[in-house]
């Protein structure tokens, strides 16, 4: 039987007029930290500073930010160019937000919460924003990019995961030991003999009767 394979058509190349107004900026590794999520975050940060009409004129491909406008928008282009150029000054120090640190360090949301709570992930403060479509604002912790870079370079995540595994095993061992002690300390009720009279049977079912007899208070 002859097999037919469906293949997607190649994307139509974007037509760029030679007269387009274009400016590019290459983002340094210290800014992106090797993360596409971080790179997209920088793009969104720069777009947020631009007027609504020109936000989409700024885009990113790889680690290159590109500002492009058609001929005839010279004033708008120069204004956007100044805003982006100013915004990229010291971009290496832009705080790292939660979704970026999770991508950079390849950690889960649970790990981020746990390590932030116990102090291993050091917060650089908080940021409050209002998301589009939501009535309430949200507040989240941000992180110093140099601290994140240190955690990445020294592979501290692996060490933290090993520590967590040891702690989890120790907690389980202690829980099992406590459960064993609880069972051992629980008073055992002696069952009456099958041929015992009803008074003896009722007596053995009374709570604390064994200790009462052992102390010899009725002798």
Rosetta blueprint (number, residue, H / E / L):
1 X L
2 X L
3 X L
4 X L
5 X L
6 X L
7 X L
8 X L
9 X L
10 X L
11 X L
12 X L
13 X L
14 X L
15 X L
16 X L
17 X L
18 X L
19 X L
20 X L
21 X E
22 X E
23 X E
24 X E
25 X E
26 X E
27 X L
28 X L
29 X H
30 X H
31 X H
32 X H
33 X L
34 X L
35 X L
36 X H
37 X H
38 X H
39 X H
40 X H
41 X H
42 X H
43 X H
44 X H
45 X H
46 X H
47 X H
48 X H
49 X H
50 X L
51 X L
52 X H
53 X H
54 X H
55 X H
56 X H
57 X H
58 X E
59 X E
60 X E
61 X E
62 X L
63 X L
64 X E
65 X E
66 X E
67 X E
68 X E
69 X E
70 X L
71 X L
72 X L
73 X L
74 X H
75 X H
76 X H
77 X H
78 X H
79 X H
80 X H
81 X H
82 X H
83 X H
84 X H
85 X H
86 X H
87 X H
88 X L
89 X L
90 X L
91 X H
92 X H
93 X H
94 X L
95 X L
96 X E
97 X L
98 X H
99 X H
100 X H
101 X H
102 X H
103 X H
104 X H
105 X H
106 X L
107 X L
108 X L
109 X H
110 X H
111 X H
112 X H
113 X H
114 X H
115 X H
116 X H
117 X H
118 X L
119 X L
120 X L
121 X L
122 X L
123 X L
124 X L
125 X L
126 X E
127 X E
128 X E
129 X E
130 X E
131 X L
132 X L
133 X L
134 X L
135 X L
136 X L
137 X E
138 X E
139 X E
140 X E
141 X E
142 X L
143 X E
144 X L
145 X H
146 X H
147 X H
148 X H
149 X H
150 X H
151 X H
152 X H
153 X H
154 X L
155 X L
156 X H
157 X H
158 X H
159 X H
160 X H
161 X H
162 X H
163 X H
164 X H
165 X H
166 X H
167 X H
168 X H
169 X H
170 X H
171 X H
172 X H
173 X H
174 X H
175 X H
176 X H
177 X H
178 X H
179 X H
180 X H
181 X H
182 X H
183 X H
184 X H
185 X H
186 X L
187 X L
188 X L
189 X L
190 X L
191 X L
192 X L
193 X L
194 X L
195 X L
196 X L
197 X L
198 X H
199 X H
200 X H
201 X H
202 X H
203 X H
204 X H
205 X H
206 X L
207 X L
208 X L
209 X H
210 X H
211 X H
212 X H
213 X H
214 X H
215 X L
216 X L
217 X L
218 X L
219 X L
